[in-house]
Amino acid sequence: MTAAVFHSGEQQVQRQTGEAHIADSLKDLISPEVHRGAINFIENQPMVIVGSRNAAGELWASLLTGHPGFTEVTESDTILFDTRLITSNETDVFFSNISQHSQIGCLFIEFSSRKRLRANGICKFNDPLIEISIQQFYPNCPKYIQRRVMSLPEYFTKVKSVVTEGTGITAAALDWIKDADTLFVASTAADGSMDASHRGGNKGFVQIIDNNVLKIPDYPGNSMFNTFGNIAQDPNVGLLFIDFEQRRTLQLTGTASLMFDQKTEDDLFRTKGTGRYWLFETSRWLHTIDHHDVQWQFLGYSPYNP
């Protein structure tokens, strides 16, 4: 295994699951440069999911939306965000976090085509531009992504968001989570490198253990175990839920723990046979109303969902 590609936490989980040989066969997909064929896709996306960390060590996953073109690949190893073209919540924790910790994880995802690309690296914020120096760039498979079509406004305007926060998840937020078919996760390795990833399933795929603990299944995937490997090294995690109908977001920060041996019939069904879950314990949340000004139309669930 090449340590420069997979860190020790990822390697540990790959060995524990018996899938190290699969991950090893895919390691050449991970590059320090944006693939030439991905440039047009990235530059035409009106949204990106980002993971960041604040001075207190909390991880947060965030949604940025705006004019297509707010993202530009200026060099093979450099991506720019032009904040003047970002129209979603301008007070999102992401903007203050990157002034405190420079590591960033990015997920470019297009629900309609089920295409997603990950770009992780180090950023510099020279207002109005965020410059990201790529350390890892790679594609992900289209599994478990629910198809949605994004409807963009004729004229983009900056939203006037309202943000509330708290420490105990409210009953309304728990209902939101129970009804969710998509979430995003920010995680980090021991060296501080960040990652942003996607999780999806049919409604109810996230279980509520108690008011602050979520149980999230781990389906068969690419065997790289980027998120699981990060959690094995650093339990801090951030989650993002998007209310696609009402343009709201729910961001949670907390800690995660891994479960590899859940073997009841229900557990095996929920995980498509892996028996793997992770528990997420919430320490703090942010709820944003009028987070963005785009709309989504739901088209259908992934045929790979259990």
C-alpha positions in Angstrom: 0.0 0.0 0.0 1.3 3.4 -0.8 1.3 5.6 2.3 1.4 8.8 0.2 -2.0 7.8 -1.2 -3.8 6.2 1.8 -3.0 7.2 5.3 -2.7 4.7 8.1 -6.3 5.0 9.2 -7.6 4.2 5.8 -5.2 1.3 5.5 -6.3 0.0 8.9 -9.9 -0.1 7.9 -9.1 -1.5 4.4 -7.3 -4.4 6.1 -10.0 -4.9 8.7 -12.7 -5.3 6.1 -10.5 -7.5 3.9 -10.8 -4.9 1.0 -7.2 -3.6 0.9 -6.6 -5.3 -2.5 -9.5 -3.4 -4.0 -8.4 -0.1 -2.6 -4.9 -0.7 -3.9 -6.2 -1.4 -7.4 -7.9 2.1 -7.4 -5.1 4.2 -5.8 -4.0 5.5 -9.2 -7.3 7.3 -9.5 -6.1 9.7 -6.8 -4.1 12.5 -8.2 -2.6 15.9 -7.0 -4.1 17.5 -10.2 -7.6 18.0 -11.6 -8.2 15.6 -14.5 -8.4 17.5 -17.8 -11.8 15.9 -18.5 -13.2 17.2 -15.2 -12.4 20.9 -15.7 -15.6 21.7 -17.6 -17.8 19.8 -15.1 -16.3 21.7 -12.1 -16.5 25.1 -13.7 -20.1 24.7 -14.7 -21.4 23.6 -11.2 -23.6 26.1 -9.3 -22.9 24.3 -6.0 -20.2 22.6 -4.0 -20.1 20.9 -0.6 -17.1 22.0 1.5 -15.7 20.7 4.8 -13.8 22.9 7.2 -12.6 23.2 10.8 -12.8 26.0 13.3 -10.4 27.1 16.0 -12.1 25.0 18.6 -11.5 21.9 16.5 -15.2 21.5 15.4 -15.7 20.2 11.9 -18.5 21.6 9.7 -19.9 20.6 6.3 -21.3 23.5 4.3 -23.2 24.1 1.0 -22.1 26.9 -1.3 -24.3 27.9 -4.2 -24.1 30.7 -6.8 -23.7 31.6 -10.4 -22.2 28.8 -12.5 -18.7 29.9 -12.9 -18.0 30.9 -9.3 -15.5 28.0 -9.4 -12.6 28.1 -11.8 -9.7 25.7 -12.5 -6.9 28.1 -13.0 -4.1 25.6 -13.0 -4.1 21.8 -13.1 -3.5 21.9 -9.3 -5.4 25.0 -8.4 -9.1 25.8 -8.0 -10.5 29.3 -7.3 -13.8 30.2 -5.7 -15.0 33.8 -6.5 -17.0 34.8 -3.4 -18.6 37.7 -5.4 -20.5 35.0 -7.4 -21.6 33.0 -4.4 -25.1 33.9 -3.4 -25.9 31.4 -0.6 -25.5 32.3 3.1 -22.6 34.7 3.3 -22.3 34.1 7.1 -21.8 30.4 6.8 -19.2 29.1 9.3 -17.0 28.0 6.3 -15.8 31.5 5.6 -14.5 32.1 9.2 -13.2 28.5 9.5 -10.8 28.8 6.6 -9.2 31.8 8.2 -8.4 29.6 11.2 -7.5 26.3 9.5 -6.4 26.2 5.9 -7.3 22.6 5.1 -10.4 22.1 3.0 -12.4 19.2 1.5 -14.5 19.8 -1.6 -17.2 17.7 -3.2 -18.5 18.6 -6.6 -21.8 16.8 -7.1 -24.4 16.9 -9.8 -27.6 15.1 -8.6 -29.2 14.9 -12.1 -26.3 12.9 -13.6 -25.2 11.3 -10.3 -21.6 12.5 -11.0 -19.3 13.5 -8.1 -15.7 14.5 -7.8 -13.6 15.1 -4.7 -10.9 17.7 -4.3 -9.0 18.1 -1.1 -6.2 20.6 -0.3 -5.0 23.8 1.3 -6.8 27.1 0.8 -5.9 30.8 1.0 -8.6 33.4 1.4 -7.6 36.6 -0.4 -11.0 38.4 -0.4 -12.8 38.0 -2.8 -11.0 34.9 -4.0 -10.5 31.5 -2.2 -7.5 29.7 -3.8 -7.3 26.0 -3.2 -4.0 24.1 -3.8 -5.0 20.5 -4.6 -3.4 17.7 -2.7 -5.9 14.9 -3.7 -8.4 14.8 -6.6 -10.4 11.8 -7.6 -13.8 10.6 -8.8 -16.4 8.7 -6.9 -19.0 6.2 -8.1 -22.6 7.3 -8.7 -24.1 4.8 -6.2 -26.7 6.0 -3.6 -27.2 9.5 -5.1 -30.9 10.4 -5.5 -31.6 12.2 -8.8 -32.7 15.8 -8.6 -32.7 18.5 -11.2 -31.6 22.0 -10.0 -33.7 24.9 -11.2 -31.6 28.1 -11.2 -33.2 31.6 -10.9 -33.2 33.9 -13.9 -31.4 36.4 -11.8 -29.2 35.5 -8.8 -29.5 37.6 -5.7 -27.7 37.4 -2.4 -30.0 35.7 0.1 -30.8 37.1 3.5 -30.3 34.1 5.7 -31.5 33.6 9.3 -29.3 31.3 11.4 -30.2 29.8 14.8 -28.0 27.5 16.8 -28.2 25.1 19.8 -26.8 22.0 21.5 -29.7 19.6 21.7 -31.3 18.6 18.4 -34.9 19.8 18.3 -37.9 17.5 17.7 -38.5 19.3 14.3 -34.9 18.7 13.3 -35.1 15.0 14.3 -38.2 14.7 12.0 -36.2 16.3 9.2 -33.3 13.8 9.7 -35.7 10.8 9.8 -37.1 12.0 6.5 -33.8 12.7 4.8 -32.5 10.7 1.8 -29.2 12.5 1.6 -26.5 13.9 3.9 -23.0 15.2 3.5 -20.1 14.6 5.9 -16.8 16.5 6.7 -14.0 14.4 8.2 -10.3 14.8 8.9 -7.2 12.7 9.2 -4.7 12.9 12.0 -2.5 15.3 9.9 -5.4 17.7 9.5 -6.2 17.0 5.9 -9.9 17.5 5.2 -12.5 15.5 3.2 -16.1 16.1 2.2 -18.2 13.2 1.2 -21.8 12.1 0.4 -24.1 9.5 2.0 -27.5 8.6 0.6 -30.3 6.1 0.9 -34.1 5.8 1.0 -35.9 8.0 3.5 -35.2 6.6 7.0 -31.7 5.4 6.2 -30.4 7.4 9.1 -31.6 6.0 12.4 -32.2 8.1 15.6 -30.6 6.3 18.6 -31.5 9.1 21.0 -32.0 12.8 20.6 -28.3 13.5 19.9 -27.0 10.2 18.4 -27.5 9.1 14.8 -26.8 5.6 13.4 -25.6 5.8 9.8 -25.2 2.7 7.6 -22.1 2.1 5.5 -22.9 0.5 2.2 -20.5 -1.3 -0.1 -18.5 1.3 -2.0 -15.1 1.9 -3.5 -13.2 0.2 -0.6 -11.0 3.3 -0.1 -12.7 4.0 3.2 -11.8 7.7 3.2 -14.4 8.7 5.8 -14.0 5.6 7.9 -10.2 5.9 7.8 -10.5 9.5 8.9 -12.8 8.7 11.8 -10.4 5.9 12.9 -7.8 8.7 13.4 -9.9 11.7 14.4 -13.5 11.3 15.7 -14.5 14.9 15.0 -17.1 15.0 12.2 -19.5 17.5 10.6 -22.8 16.6 9.0 -25.0 18.6 6.6 -28.7 18.0 5.7 -30.4 20.0 3.0 -34.1 20.7 2.9 -34.5 20.6 -0.9 -38.0 21.9 -0.8 -37.7 24.8 1.6 -34.1 25.9 0.9 -33.0 25.3 4.5 -29.9 23.6 5.8 -29.1 21.8 9.1 -25.4 21.6 10.1 -24.3 19.3 12.9 -20.9 19.0 14.5 -19.9 16.3 16.9 -17.9 13.0 17.2 -18.2 9.7 15.5 -17.4 6.0 16.3 -17.2 3.0 14.0 -19.2 -0.2 14.2 -18.1 -3.2 12.1 -20.1 -6.1 13.6 -23.8 -5.4 13.4 -25.1 -8.7 12.1 -28.8 -8.8 12.8 -31.1 -9.4 9.8 -32.2 -5.8 9.9 -28.7 -4.5 10.2 -27.5 -6.6 7.3 -30.4 -5.4 5.2 -29.9 -1.7 6.1 -26.1 -2.0 5.2 -26.5 -4.2 2.1 -24.6 -6.9 3.9 -21.7 -5.1 5.3 -22.8 -4.9 8.9 -21.0 -1.6 9.2 -22.3 1.6 10.7 -21.0 4.7 12.3 -22.5 6.5 15.3 -22.6 10.3 15.3 -23.1 12.2 18.6 -24.1 15.8 18.1 -22.5 18.5 20.2 -23.8 21.6 18.4 -26.1 22.5 15.4 -26.8 25.4 13.1 -30.1 25.8 11.3 -30.2 28.2 8.4 -33.5 29.5 6.8 -33.3 30.9 3.3 -29.8 29.5 2.9 -29.8 29.6 -0.9 -32.0 30.7 -3.8 -32.0 27.6 -6.1 -34.7 24.9 -6.3 -34.5 21.2 -6.8 -37.0 18.8 -8.4 -36.9 15.2 -7.1 -36.7 12.6 -9.9 -36.0 9.3 -8.2 -34.1 7.2 -5.7 -30.9 5.4 -6.6 -31.5 1.8 -7.7 -28.6 0.8 -5.4 -30.4 1.8 -2.2 -31.3 -1.1 0.0 
